[in-house]
Amino acid sequence: QVQLVESGGGLVQAGGSLRLSCAASGRTFSSYGMGWFRQAPGKERELVAALSWNGGTTYYQDSVKGRFTISKDNAKNTVYLQMNSLKPEDTAVYYCAAAPSGWARSRLNYNYWGQGTQVTVSS
């Protein structure tokens, strides 16, 4: 069993930065693929960035490439999402998720989810 707790969301002006953290419990965290998803009001939850268990493979949605960076610190059992050059369209609730079978684009592969953290970008 893995429990995930996100933090770091907030209100920021366009062009600003935020770093989201996802603290995980569980001994097998280091072997899981990890993903950051987001869900805006009235929209489906979408994958923003993902990371393989060893950090060797990363995935980014086209709209965040060059602006967001996903990383993982196994010693701290924490996954991060550094978000730079934020835009109003990045406004959403951001969720951390863990995939025991490895990272994937489909949310169905992610068995464990955090409670979400709100990110609001003002114009």
C-alpha positions in Angstrom: 0.0 0.0 0.0 1.2 3.5 -0.9 -0.1 6.7 0.5 0.6 10.0 -1.3 0.3 13.5 0.0 0.7 16.5 -2.2 1.8 20.0 -1.2 3.1 23.2 -2.7 0.0 24.5 -4.6 -1.2 28.0 -4.3 -2.0 31.2 -6.2 0.7 32.7 -8.5 0.8 35.3 -11.2 1.3 34.4 -14.8 5.0 33.9 -15.4 5.7 32.7 -11.9 6.8 29.4 -10.5 5.7 26.8 -8.1 7.1 23.5 -6.9 4.7 20.7 -6.0 5.8 17.9 -3.7 4.4 14.5 -3.3 5.4 12.6 -0.2 4.9 8.9 -0.4 4.8 6.2 2.2 5.5 2.5 1.5 8.6 0.5 1.1 8.0 -0.2 -2.7 7.8 3.5 -3.7 11.2 3.4 -5.3 10.1 0.8 -7.8 6.9 2.6 -9.0 6.4 4.8 -11.9 5.1 8.2 -10.9 2.9 10.7 -12.6 1.5 14.2 -12.1 -2.0 14.7 -13.4 -4.2 17.8 -13.4 -7.9 18.4 -13.6 -9.5 21.8 -14.5 -13.2 22.5 -13.8 -15.3 20.8 -16.4 -12.4 18.9 -17.9 -11.1 15.4 -17.7 -8.1 14.6 -15.6 -5.0 14.6 -17.8 -1.4 13.4 -17.4 1.0 16.3 -17.2 4.3 14.5 -16.5 5.5 11.1 -15.6 8.7 9.4 -14.5 9.9 5.8 -14.7 10.9 4.1 -11.4 14.6 4.7 -12.0 14.2 8.2 -13.3 15.5 7.1 -16.7 12.4 7.9 -18.7 10.3 11.1 -18.5 7.1 12.1 -20.3 5.7 15.6 -20.6 2.5 16.8 -22.1 3.2 19.0 -25.1 1.7 22.1 -23.4 4.2 21.9 -20.5 7.4 20.9 -22.3 10.2 23.2 -21.4 8.3 24.7 -18.5 7.7 21.8 -16.1 10.2 19.3 -14.7 9.4 16.1 -12.9 11.9 14.5 -10.5 12.1 12.0 -7.8 14.2 11.6 -4.6 14.0 8.0 -3.5 15.8 8.7 -0.3 13.1 11.2 0.7 10.3 9.2 -0.8 9.2 12.3 -2.6 8.3 13.3 -6.2 8.5 16.9 -7.4 7.0 18.9 -10.1 8.8 22.1 -10.8 6.5 24.5 -12.7 8.0 27.6 -14.3 6.6 30.2 -16.6 3.1 29.4 -15.4 0.1 30.3 -17.5 -3.6 30.9 -16.6 -4.4 27.7 -18.5 -2.3 25.7 -16.0 -4.9 26.4 -13.4 -6.2 23.1 -12.0 -6.1 20.6 -9.2 -2.9 18.7 -9.5 -2.7 15.1 -8.4 0.3 12.8 -7.7 -0.2 9.1 -8.7 1.8 5.9 -8.4 1.9 3.1 -10.9 3.2 -0.3 -9.6 3.4 -1.6 -13.2 5.4 1.3 -14.4 4.6 4.8 -15.7 2.0 5.0 -18.5 -0.1 7.7 -20.2 -3.3 6.1 -19.1 -4.6 6.9 -15.7 -5.8 3.3 -15.4 -2.2 2.2 -14.7 -2.1 4.4 -11.6 -3.4 2.5 -8.5 -2.6 5.1 -5.9 -3.6 8.8 -5.8 -3.0 11.8 -3.6 -5.8 14.1 -2.5 -4.7 16.9 -4.9 -3.4 20.4 -4.5 -4.9 23.5 -6.1 -2.8 25.6 -8.5 -4.3 28.9 -9.6 -2.5 31.1 -12.0 -3.8 34.7 -12.4 -3.4 36.7 -15.5 
